[in-house]
Every structure is written in structure tokens, then in C-alpha cells.
């Protein structure tokens, strides 16, 4: 790589000769999922083994151990080479093998891979010639362990897994429980490198005395720790191996998105490490706790108080690791702090920190963790360059050069592709579009979309951005399209388990779809582009739900509105960075679109103001202008089309913060939208169950909590509500103490009620863990609904209509209504009727009685029943305010 620079900071021209780099790359043999955070996941091994009890042997090995643990690797090499020669001279082959094994470890620390491989090969050769006994088997297992570490560091993950299994088998022969546990924990770490998180979790559960599955392809949900299993973990003896095992399990749970469980397990590991006074383990566990806290901050991004709290917890943990006397924790702790400071926009602090760490990062040896650290550092600096008015492009180039050379030494193509992708971004930041495109294209030659989709989509996305900056719209659309195809075809567990994607869905996945839609919906866009934009936004809806659940939520089946309802129109409002786009789909008509030029921040503020104006105490002069403004943006341009096509139902696929707003309350200057049309919501036509409501024997299973429970206030009218429903349709009622999870599940299994009605507290949130409904004995979160409601016998129809009459969206969460879509999908019901905010108890009872009265009429579908009930409530003077009737929304099938 050649460099041409200008003095000082500022533009730094990096000229990369692509053709000369081809010799750097060989085929990758392992899958390594890159996180924005540098995670220290492996305890540095001890370099001493109890081979001989003689004072001479200990004296010769101990200096190497001391030098190694103090980080003086050159001295350790000299001392161990002397020990190897001395043991060889006296014919002590076992001690010689141990010294060679330890020498290999030191070579590994400084990236001298050939020397490391030669040393461990010689050690193994010596051990295999010795008589077979417990001592020989133990030393052989330890040497195989060191060779496995070498394989792991040089990217031979599958070989590392095989070696650690061999070591396990040897330890089993001599009944060495600690050795077995150590090898299995190491094997689990290697499996994580390969992306096999559930398998790694299964191994760690077994190591720690929990139940494990005999099936290798474990489902991620089976990794969850039950309440009784937490008690088993708490009772574990305080030992070094359990400290390590608990930390490893905490890291796997973190990667699987089980952040609350990860926090508990990691905290236990930390307390045990502190009790045993293990500084290296303390530092490593503090790093893991910091990483988990950052993930919690991101998961609660829509709730500023929680986000700030978890971010501060992460910085506290990183600083604790930085202050550790162990050198193994200090640098990664500082690099993680840098990542957080950059992500949270603390530019001044980040600038100070990176300048103090540059030399330490540049001196890192060519190990896997060293290259990872350099790449993490460079990526933080690239983001910092976007925030800082005077970026140091030279420094970023130097770090990427060092990282590329080390990745070359490791022979790892995926690392090299990541680094070259970062080079492309560096060029793009300097508006050097041609080299940016060249280096990004070259990075793509090193990775295949089928085997490394997590990096391939990012490279195609980067190419699309480069094309867009150059005005090459068609090329940009082609590359963006390729990126979204890769994302849509990813195995669902890769999207949700990949820590990089999981950490920053809104930064690294969502913008790909939105930016493609923006390119497609140009003025006078071709019909094929509008169709692709509609499909793209539906794909984004699916991706959001997958990210919400952290697993695959539903199978998509593309449908046309003509196939569903010839009197319905579908509206797709799409929030883009510079405008609000609306796509309208009418039966048997070409798609059309129109736009309102407003920045995303302006749009979101108007959405917030509109939601605020729907409070009970708001005046009309505050509410109606905002409701009319949204009507003008969303509906008015399509008014004539709706009339000409005899449209009766408007179906909305809402986006972002618009999900928190009831479309029924839009105002045309004379009437509310609900006074003109039936209204329904859907996460997308791809997820729609198209069969209409079965009218035969319309029966309901109803539940109510009229008494206060678990800190929630009573709902006195809830009992009246379910009694009134019983007067309109045949119903079974579970009231208060009868409304328990077991009772509900038993009745759902025993009788195929078409309607399930829950008059109880509940909350919708953009965080699945905070989306729940309340029973007498429990909180039932959205992830548990699947097991609770889908218990019917094979062949029985699913729930037709799921009604939640006292729920609300989480305060301060502008994406909270995503939780409503999540409940609608997870329940398995064809339709869900719920409330966006908790309404007056008495008016809800009146509304629900009217709704079921309408629903019992065979000539009325669900959307019509909802509209009629809303209009009936609106017609009563005391309930004219939209606060009372607008929050009721129908999600899913409206027929």
C-alpha cells in the first residue's frame, strides 16, 4: 500500500493498488460475526503445568511464567528456550514437552504463528512417544488445548472445535473434571466464532450442571434459564472454572438477545471472581457486563431515561476493567469506552481517548483479537470523522494499513474484506468516489453472499451510497436492491443473533430499505419502481418484527389487494429523511405515490404533537389543525380515486411513529376519517390472513380484571364490560381470581372459541420484554403468547379475533405500537382489536357492547363493526372527543 499525504490533519489521499493486494487473500474457513464492541472472551492460559515436583523443574519453568504474565514476551521466550534446551540435555522429555507447549503460547501472543506451530508440534511429538499413563494423558490433553488455541487464533475454527473435543476425551479417560470443563468451555467459544450460538449454549449449560439437549441443532429458545435453573447456578461452588463458565454462558445469552438473563449470570461470575481475587477474570467479566449494558441501552433506545442509565452502566463497567491490574483488560476496556463515546456523540472525550490509545493499538501483535481491536478502533475513528469538523484521515489510514497487514498474516479473507470495506468508507468520507468504489468492489470478491451475507450486504449498501453520491441512480438502485435481497434471504437466526446487526438495527439495517425506497420514488417514477418500493417497505416491516422478537416472527406470503377485498385501498405512508412518501394501492389500478417535503425530524415532531393533542383535556383548536394536516398529507391527494373506485375500507401499513396515531381521528375539515370509511391496520399484506370471520356459533372466551393487581389500578367497569358482551354473544367469563394463565390455557385448548377478549391492563412497547398483558397471577409477555394461545388441537381453527380492551402504548416510546403489531402476529389470531391508550373505563364498556352487537350481525364485517361502534360513541355528546373512540384499532384481517 502506498500513501500520499498532506501535512497535518485534513484530507489524506490514500492510493491503494488493488491488483497488488490479490496475493493477500485466501479462502476463509470460518464464520466470524463482527460486533462493534471488542469482547475479551478467552482467559489467557497459564503457562505452568505441574509436571515434576522437583525444585529444579519449578525453578526453570517459573521465570517464563512470570515474564509471560507480566507481558514481557521476549524475556519469556528466552527463558523458555533455555528451559527447553536444559530439559533436552538431561533427557526429561515430559518437561521438555511442557516448556515447548508454553513457548508456543508465548509465540501465539506475539503473532509468530510458524514458530508457535513448530513448538506445539514438537511438544505433541514428544508426548506421543511417552508411556501412556495419567500424567502423559493429562499433558497430551493440555498440549492439544494449546494447539486448539492456535487454530482458533489463525481462523481454523472447525479444527479448534475438533481439538477441544479430543482434549475432552482425554480428560474423561483420567476423570479430570476441571480439564473436561475447561475444554468444553473453550469448545463453546470456538462454536461462537463459527456462529453456532445455541450449540455453544447447550455445552455451557451442561458444564454448569443445567439440563442440556441431546440434539445438536438446539433452538435458541432452549437456552433460556428457568427460575429453578438460576437457583442451581446460585448454588455452584465458587471456583475459577465456574467463574469462567458463568461468564461464557453470560456472553452466549447476550449474543442470543437474552440480555436480562445475561446480566444476572455475568453478575454472579463477577462476584465469584472478586471473591477469588482473580484480576484477569474480573476485568473480562466487567467487559462483558459493559457490552451487555450497551445492548440494553440500544434495546431501550426509544426510552431516553433507560438508554442513558444503561449507557452509564456500560461506561462504569469499562472503566472498572480499565483500572484492573491485569494488562489483558485495559486496552479492550478503553476501546469499548471509545465506541460508546462516539456512539453517544461525546466528541471531545472521544478525541482525547483515541489519541491516547493510538500507539498501543498500532503495537498490537498479529493475533485474531489484535486485528479485531484495530478494526474496532478504526471503525470508531471513521464514525468520529463524520462528527468531527477536522478529522485525522492519516491516522485512520495508518491503523487500517496495520490491520490489513495483520489480517494478511492470519490469512483470513473475511477480516480483510471488513478492513477493505472500511478503506472504502475512508475514501468516501473524502469524496474520492472512484477509489472508494474500487476498493469496495474488491472487498466483495473476498466474500460470498451465501456464506458471508452479514458483510456482503454492507458492501453492496456502501456501493449504492457511492453510486448515489455520483448521481448514478440506476447503479445505486441495483446495488441497494442486492443489499436488501441479501438481508431478506438471511437465515432469520443470523439476523437476530448477529451482534453487529442486533446492536444497531436502526443504523445498519433499516436505512438500507429506506434509502432504496427514496431512490425508487423519484418524481414520475415508473410503475415497476413504485411496486419495488412497496415490496421494500413491506420487507422492512417484516425485518422490524424479526428484530423485535429476536427470532422469525412469521412467514411472508405476498398478496394483492384485489385478491383480498375489491372495495379496500391500502395506504403505505413512508418516513424518509427528507420527505413523507405515500404509496396507494387500489384494486385493479396502477400504484400511485405522492410526497410531502418535510425533514424526518419535522415529521416526527408533528406526529408527537398530534398524539399529544388527542389527550382528554385538549381543545379542538389544538387538535383539529393537526388532524387536518395529516389528512392533507395522507388522504386528500387520493380522495377522487377513492370515490371513483367505490372504496369502503382504508387499510394502513403504518411506519415508525405513525403507528402511535389513530387514523380514525384524521380530519378533512368537516368529518373524521372514521365517519367516511372503515379503517384497519396491518403490518403488511404479506402477513395477512385472508379468510373472513366464520359466523357459525360466534362464541367468546372473555376475561376481566376489575380489581387492582401487581401495582396496577382496578378496572371497575371491566366486569360490566364482559357481562354486556355475554348478552350479545355466547360467552364464557373468567373474572379476577379465575383469570389465571393455567385456566386460560386450559379453556383455549378445550373449546375452540373464535373470539378471545381480555379486559385487562397491558402495555405495548418497542421492546418485546416490556410488551405484556396482565393476568391475575402473572404478566404474560408477548413472547409467551405463542405458547399460551397456540395450544389448540391439530385441525382446530385459530382464534378469529383477539381483543385487548384496556391496553396502552408505553409513554415516551415513539415506536411503542410496534408491540401491538407484535402481539397481533404472536397471538396467531386472524385479527386483533386493541387500544393505543387506556380509555375511560365506562366508555370502553359501552363501546365493546356496541362492537359485539354489530359483530353478531352477519352482514357486518369486523372493520364495519369497529366503525359503527366508534361512530355510535362519537354521536354521544359526552364522548365526542377522539380520546374516547379513536384509540380502538383493528390489526390484521378486517373482513
Buried (B, 14 or more C-beta within 10 A) or exposed (E): BEEEBEEEEEEBBBEBEEEEBEEBBBEBBBBBBBBBBBBBBBBBBEBBBEBBEEEEBBEBBBBBBBBBBEEBBEBBBBBBBBBBEBBBEEEBBBBBBBBBBBBBBBBBBBBBBEBBBBBBBBBBEBBEEBEEEEBBBBBBBBBBBBBBBBBBBBBBBBBBBBBBBBBBBBBBEBEBEEBBBBBBBBBBBBBBBBBBBBBBBBBBBBBBBBEBBEEEEBEBBBBEBEEEBBEBBEEBEEEBBBBBBBBBBBBBBBBBBBBEBBBBBBBBBBBBBBEBEBBBBBBBBBBBBBBBBBBBBBBBBBBEEBBEBBBBBBBBBBBBBBEBEBBBBBBBBBBBBBBBBBBBEBBEBBBEBBEEBBEBBBEBBBBBBBBBBBBBBBBBBBBBBEEBEEBBBBBBBBBBBBBBBBBBBBBBBBBBBBBBBBBBBBBBBBEBBEBBBBBBBBBBEBBEBEEBBBBBBBBBBBBBBBBBBBEBEEBBBBBBBBBBBBBBEBEBBBBBBBBBBBBBBEEBBBBBBBBBBBBBBEEEBEEEBBBBBBBBBBBBBBBBBBBBBBBBBBEBEEBEBEEBBBEBBBBBBBBBEEBBBBBBBBBEBEBBBBBBEBEBEEBBEBBBBBBEBBEEEBEEEBBBEBBBBBBBBBBBBBEEBBEEBEBBBBBBBBBBBBBBBBBBBBBBEEEBBBBBBBBBBBBBBBBBBEEBBEEEEBBBBBBBBBBEBEEBEBBBBBBBBBBBBBEBBEBBBBBBEEBBBEBBBEBBEEEBBBBBBBBBBBBBBBBBBBBBBBBBBBBBBBBBBBEBBBBBEEEEEBBBBBBBBBBBBBEEBBBBBBBBBBBBBBBBBBBBBBBBBBBBBBBBBBBBBBBBBBBBEEEBBBBBBBBBBBBBBBEEEEBBBBBBBBBBBBBBBBB
